[in-house]
Amino acid sequence: MPFHCQLAHGSPTGIIPGFTNVKELYGKIAECYDIQPEEILYCTLNTHKVDMTKLLGGMIRLDDFIFAHRKGQTKEIRITKTEDAFGVTITDNGAGLAFIKTVKEGSIIDKIDDIKVGDHIESIDNKSLVGCCHFLVAKLLKEIPKGATFTICLVEPLKAGFSHIGPQTNPRSEEKSYGSGKKTLRLKANGHVEVEDAGEKRKAKVTSVEEHPATPGLIYVTPRLICFSIFLDCLSYLEIINLDVACLTNNNQII
């Protein structure tokens, strides 16, 4: 069963075929977007935000929309362990990357503005933690004596921005299961929809828009992959309101 997917910082929608485990899912997402599987920190369901309550876990519904969070900026922070506990919950993505799931209010970590929920713990005092499960990372942090100062290297999720709207393209690469993100959707009076390449005059009919026979005023689109944000813009232009959109498409350690 295929699932719909986007990169959380912004991308066209991709079609991800069925998978049997998390590593296989990351591999197929990476193949779809021409990135390395190791660049994927974790996935959330039905939201592009870093929402730890929406993490992809052991179960996924057929109508869930997958958002993959990619590695972003790396940051090094010096921390002095002034209390017995750091006040964080650590989990991992099932593929060897541990990250911060929750931060207790008023704790050591909560007082450091540069540390955020969703940050991947890459290393401690230059000791790489890539490939370690959350339990081993938490154990290492617990073993740091009170009063000691250490350097932690974190990787935050890639944030949205204009430079990340579309993926890199290679004219020699094979056709991928997503669009370029650089097309304009035209709704015609005859009920047809046409896609026009930006800067070009070529057009291609992709689907049709019709009024739902059982519910006057409700339109539906014959299934075909289009840029979701452009589609919503078109609906807004037509002043269609009350839109109900259905996208078809954990282990933790406290320290």
C-alpha positions in Angstrom: 0.0 0.0 0.0 1.6 3.3 -1.0 1.8 6.3 1.3 2.1 10.0 0.6 5.1 11.8 2.0 6.8 15.2 2.1 10.0 16.5 3.6 9.0 18.5 6.7 10.9 21.6 5.7 9.1 21.7 2.3 9.0 19.6 -0.8 6.7 18.2 -3.5 4.6 15.2 -2.4 6.2 11.8 -3.1 4.6 8.4 -3.3 6.3 5.9 -1.0 5.5 2.2 -1.7 4.9 -0.3 1.1 7.6 -1.0 3.7 8.1 -3.5 6.5 10.3 -1.5 8.9 11.6 2.0 9.7 15.0 1.5 8.0 13.3 0.4 4.8 10.9 3.4 5.0 13.9 5.8 5.4 15.6 4.2 2.4 12.6 4.6 0.1 12.1 8.3 1.2 15.7 9.0 0.6 15.5 7.4 -2.9 12.4 9.4 -3.7 14.1 12.8 -2.8 17.7 12.0 -3.9 19.1 12.2 -0.3 20.9 9.8 2.0 18.9 7.7 4.4 21.2 8.9 7.2 20.0 12.4 6.7 16.5 11.6 8.0 16.2 12.2 11.7 12.7 10.9 12.2 9.2 11.1 10.7 5.9 12.6 12.0 2.4 11.7 10.9 0.0 14.3 9.5 2.0 17.3 10.6 5.2 18.9 9.4 5.9 20.3 12.8 8.4 18.9 15.4 5.6 17.4 17.4 6.7 14.5 19.5 3.1 13.3 20.0 2.9 12.6 16.3 6.1 10.6 15.9 5.9 7.6 13.6 5.8 4.6 15.9 5.0 0.9 15.5 1.7 1.6 13.8 0.6 3.6 10.8 -2.9 4.0 9.3 -3.6 3.8 5.6 -4.7 7.5 5.5 -1.6 8.8 7.4 0.5 11.4 5.6 4.3 11.0 6.4 6.5 14.0 7.0 10.3 13.2 7.1 12.5 15.6 9.1 15.9 16.0 7.6 19.2 16.9 9.4 19.8 20.6 9.6 22.3 22.8 11.5 24.9 21.3 13.8 25.6 23.0 17.2 28.1 22.4 20.0 27.2 23.4 23.5 29.1 23.3 26.8 27.1 22.1 29.7 27.9 21.8 33.4 25.9 19.1 35.2 24.7 21.1 38.2 22.0 18.6 39.2 21.6 14.8 39.4 19.3 14.7 36.4 19.2 16.6 33.1 15.4 16.6 32.9 15.0 15.2 29.4 13.5 12.1 27.8 15.5 10.5 25.0 14.2 8.3 22.3 15.6 7.1 18.9 14.4 6.8 15.3 14.8 3.1 15.0 17.8 3.6 12.7 20.6 4.6 15.1 19.8 8.3 15.8 18.9 9.3 19.3 17.1 12.6 20.0 15.4 14.6 22.7 11.7 13.9 23.0 10.7 16.0 26.0 12.3 18.6 28.3 11.2 19.0 31.9 10.3 22.6 32.8 13.0 24.2 35.0 15.6 21.5 34.4 19.2 22.0 33.3 18.4 21.5 29.6 15.3 23.7 29.8 17.5 26.7 30.9 19.7 26.3 27.7 17.9 28.1 24.9 19.9 26.5 22.1 18.7 23.0 23.0 15.3 22.1 21.6 13.0 19.1 21.5 13.7 17.1 18.4 17.5 17.8 18.4 19.6 14.7 17.6 22.4 13.9 20.0 25.3 13.3 17.7 28.2 13.2 20.1 29.4 13.9 23.7 33.0 15.1 24.2 33.8 14.0 20.6 32.5 10.5 21.2 30.1 9.7 18.3 26.7 8.4 19.3 25.5 7.7 15.8 24.3 4.2 15.6 23.5 4.1 19.4 20.0 3.4 20.7 18.4 5.8 23.1 19.2 3.5 26.1 22.9 3.7 25.5 22.9 7.5 25.0 20.9 8.0 28.2 23.2 5.7 30.1 26.2 7.7 29.0 24.6 11.0 30.1 23.6 9.5 33.5 27.2 8.4 34.1 28.5 12.0 33.8 29.3 13.0 37.4 27.6 16.0 39.0 29.7 19.1 38.6 31.4 17.9 35.5 31.5 20.1 32.3 31.2 18.5 28.9 30.5 19.3 25.2 27.5 18.0 23.5 27.0 18.1 19.7 23.4 18.4 18.5 21.8 18.4 15.1 18.5 20.2 14.8 15.9 19.4 12.1 16.1 21.4 8.9 13.9 24.4 9.1 11.6 25.6 6.3 12.9 28.4 4.0 12.8 29.6 0.4 16.0 27.8 -0.4 14.3 24.4 0.4 11.1 24.8 -1.6 12.1 22.3 -4.3 14.6 19.4 -4.5 17.7 19.5 -6.6 17.0 18.1 -10.1 19.3 16.2 -12.4 18.2 16.0 -16.1 20.0 12.7 -16.5 18.4 11.1 -13.5 15.5 8.7 -13.7 12.0 10.0 -13.4 11.0 10.2 -9.8 7.6 9.9 -8.1 7.2 13.6 -7.3 6.7 16.8 -9.3 9.2 19.6 -9.6 7.2 22.0 -7.4 7.5 24.6 -10.2 4.2 24.2 -12.0 1.0 26.3 -12.2 -2.4 24.6 -11.9 -5.1 26.0 -14.1 -8.8 25.2 -13.5 -10.7 25.5 -16.7 -14.4 26.4 -17.2 -15.0 23.0 -18.9 -14.0 21.1 -15.8 -10.6 20.2 -16.9 -7.4 20.9 -15.0 -4.2 21.8 -16.8 -0.6 22.1 -15.5 1.6 24.7 -17.0 5.4 24.7 -16.5 6.8 28.0 -15.1 8.3 30.0 -18.0 6.9 27.6 -20.6 3.8 27.4 -22.7 3.5 23.6 -22.7 0.4 22.3 -21.0 -0.7 18.9 -20.0 -4.2 17.7 -18.9 -3.8 15.8 -15.7 -7.2 15.2 -14.2 -10.8 16.6 -14.0 -12.7 18.5 -11.4 -16.5 17.7 -11.0 -19.3 18.5 -8.7 -20.0 15.6 -6.3 -23.3 14.0 -7.5 -24.6 13.3 -4.0 -23.5 16.6 -2.4 -24.1 19.8 -4.5 -21.4 22.3 -4.0 -18.8 19.8 -3.1 -16.1 19.1 -5.7 -13.8 16.2 -6.0 -10.7 15.7 -8.1 -10.0 12.5 -10.0 -6.9 11.0 -8.2 -3.6 12.1 -9.6 -0.5 13.5 -7.8 -0.4 17.3 -7.9 1.4 19.9 -5.8 -0.8 20.0 -2.7 -0.1 23.6 -1.8 -0.9 24.8 -5.3 -4.2 22.9 -5.3 -5.2 24.6 -2.0 -4.3 28.0 -3.5 -6.7 27.2 -6.4 -9.5 26.3 -4.1 -8.9 29.5 -2.1 -9.0 31.5 -5.4 -12.4 29.9 -6.2 -13.6 31.0 -2.7 -14.5 27.4 -1.7 -14.9 27.4 2.1 -15.6 24.7 4.7 -13.0 22.5 2.9 -12.5 19.1 4.5 -9.3 17.7 3.1 -8.4 14.0 3.7 -4.9 13.0 2.7 -5.0 9.5 1.4 -2.2 8.5 1.0 8.1 4.4 21.5 10.6 3.7 23.4 11.9 6.5 25.7 14.5 7.0 28.4 14.3 9.7 31.1 17.6 11.2 32.4 
